Amino acid sequence: MKLYFEELSNGRLSQNSIVELIPLFWRDLMFNTFFMKLIKYLLVFTYVGIIIGFIIAIPEHIIDHSWSVHAKNHVLQTLFWIVGYAIINIVIILIPFSQKQQWSWWLLLFSGAVFYAGYFLSIFYTNGGAPGLKDDIFFGVLGGIYLISMITSKKYFKA
């Protein structure tokens, strides 16, 4: 939008050209609105995927008789923490991120980096003792979607 007004103020466009610019301005506005909504929905999708992934994984550990009650307690704590973490981030996406508040972009970037780095660093730390390749692919795809969404959304958060 700023570009259109600069062109007009610099005398490169006549006032009659404004009528010609309205469809272009509208298209640009719709394009940006569509992509911002898409980014928002993709980010929410990643957090819903995290919740579903952990809910699917937890019962296997809870019914495992080789695990102590103490270990099972930590598994349930982790589930509650992850669900809470995801819900808080979804609220941030739906309210301040949607309002293009710059602090929300940085918070979501940090939050995603901590989650995905933590997941994949734990695989290396435990020498492959992680859940398995299908889970790694699942979280890798979610992490890729998250990263691409954050990178492409940065242009909407310029100060």
N, C-alpha and C positions, 0 to 999 in steps of 0.2 A: 504494500500500500504506500509506503514511504517513497518508493521509486516512482510511482505514478505522480505524486505531488511534486517531487523534485523535477521531473520532466516538465510539468506544467509551470512551475515557478521559474525554471531556467529558460522558458520561452520556446522550448522545443516542441511543445504541443499547443495547439490552439484550444480555446474553450469549447469549440465544437467537437474536438477530439475526445473530450471527457465522455461524451455519449458513447463513443467507440470503445473507451476503456472500461466501461461498466461491466460488460460481459467478461472481459479479461480479469478484472478485479474480482468478480464473483467466482470465476473459475479458480483463481488462485486461493481465494478464501475457502472454497469448498474442498480443494485439494489439501490444503493445510489442515482443515478441520477433520477431514476423513483420515489422514495419516496420524494425527494426534489421537483420535479415537481408537484407531487400529493399534497404535503403540500402547495405549492405556489398557486395552483388552488383552493384548499379548502379555503384558506384565502381570495382570491379574491372573491370566491363565497359568503363568509359571508358578505363582504362589498357590493356586488351587492344586496344581500338579504336585507341588511339594507336600501339601497336606495329604493328598490321596496316596502319594508314594509312601509316606511314613505310616499312614493308617493301614495300608496293605502289609507293610513289613512288620509291624509291631506284634500281631498275634503269633507269628512264628516264634518270636523270642519269648513271649509270655508263656506259651505252652511247652517250651523246651525244658524238660525236667533236669537237664544238666546245669541249668542256670540257677544260681542261688536266689532267694527272695530279695536280697539286697540288690543284685544285678537287675532283677525284674523291676524293682522300684525305680532304678535309674532309667530304665527303658521307658516306663510310663512318664517319669518326669520329663524326659526328652520329648516325648510325644506332646505333652501339654505345652512345653516351651516352644516347640516348632509350630504348633497350631496357633499359639498366641503371637509369635513372631510374624507368621504369615498374615494373620488377621490385621495386625497393626500396619503392616506394609500395604495391604489391600486398601485400608482406610486412607493411608497417605496417598496412594495412587488415585483413589476416587475423589479426594477432596483437594488437598493443596497441590498435588501434581497436576490435576486437571485444571486448576486455576493458574498453572504455570508459575508457581512460586519456586524461585530458584533453589532455596534451601532444600526443598523436597527432592529435587533431582540429585543433589549431592548426597543426601541421606540414603536414597534408594541405591545409588551407585555404591556407596560404602557397604550398605546392608547386603547387596547381592555379592559383592566381592568377598565379604566375610563368610557368607554362607557357602558359596561355590568353592572358594579357596579352601575352606575348612573341610568340605566333603572330600575334595581330591587330595589334599595334603594328608588327610587321615589314611587314605589308601596307601600312600607311599610310606607313611610312618609305621603302618601295621604290615608292611611287606605283602600287600595283596590280600589281607585278611578281611577285606571289605565284602559287601553283599554279593557281588558278582558282576559280570560283564553287562548283563541286561540292565541292571540298576545303574551302572556307570554310564551306559549309553543314554538311559532315560534322563539322568541328571545332566549329562553332557549336552543333550538336545535342549533341555530347559535352560541351561546356562548359556547356550548359544543364542537362543531366542531372547533371553534377558539382555545379554551383551549387545546384540544388534539393536534391540529396542532402545536401550539407553544411549547408544551412540547416535542413532538417528533422531532421537528426541532432543538432543543437546541444542540443536539450532533453535528450538522453540523457547529456550530458557536463557537467551542472551540478555545481559543486563542493559 
